[in-house]
Amino acid sequence: MAEVLTEIRDRVAIITLNRPDQLNAWNGALCAQLDAALRRAADDDRVGAVVITGAGRAFCAGADLSSGGDTFADGGASRPGDDLEARTPKFLPWDVPKPVIAAINGHAVGVGATYALACDIRFVAASAKIAFVFSRRGMLAELGSHALLPRVVGLSNASDLILSGRPVDGNEAGRLGLATTCADGDATKTLAIERAAEMATMSAPVSMAISKRLLWEGVGLDAMRTREQPLFDWVAEQPDSVEGVVSFLEKRTPEWKMSAVADFPHDLFDDGG
């Protein structure tokens, strides 16, 4: 079964993450198919705007944790072809020269939250939970989130969300500015498609493409992603990235192994970057 589905309706490409039994958990196949679907939408003049949503009860429940403590292991030996490199998006919503709306119909956790953050606009169901849980899994937020989230919700709110990893529902997401619109249940997707169709019809494609490019250039994503990646790779190799996943799966309080004083990767910060 396809991990990602696409249909075009009223000049809107509706891209659906399609692993409902796994709450659309992120793996290499889903990542590759989502990259491909976005590229097709970007290159197709029949498409004026894009909506990304999830099948079933969730938008995306985060990384597929079926490998347990090996989830972030280098090479992903327990799942050939599904290592960190395979699960890293190569073409993101900000690369599409058209509006991309995330219709967050249900929980968006971990990469589900950061990927939605990479969209231009977010419509969120009131009952959905959004959580940047990386610190709770011994990992690091990615996709430029350390630059982007403060721009969206402010530094203090971004610090709260990233450092605590706590979930917020659609109503709080709206108050923080993380959600443009908060709606009830199935209305989230309907409203997102209606807004996308309005943009595709009423706004000039080139004007939107230029404005989108200028808006995203102002965020400083390239510099942040350059800083994040080696730190993300380093954190993924540490024992706390194992403990974070295992303790979550075992439903217990994590027993962190590392010290913020003794184990901090100073060499990755002392390179003049």
Secondary structure, DSSP 8 states (H G I E B T S, - for coil): --SEEEEEETTEEEEEE--GGGTT-B-HHHHHHHHHHHHHHHH-TT-SEEEEEESTTEEE-SB--TTGGGTT-TT-TTSTT-STTTTS-SS-GGGSSS-EEEEE-SEEETHHHHHHHTSSEEEEETT-EEE-GGGGGT----TTHHHHHHHHH-HHHHHHHHHH---EEHHHHHHHTS-SEEE-TTHHHHHHHHHHHHHHHHS-HHHHHHHHHHHHHTTTHHHHHHHHHHHHHHHHTSHHHHHHHHHHHTTS-------TTTS--GGGTSS--
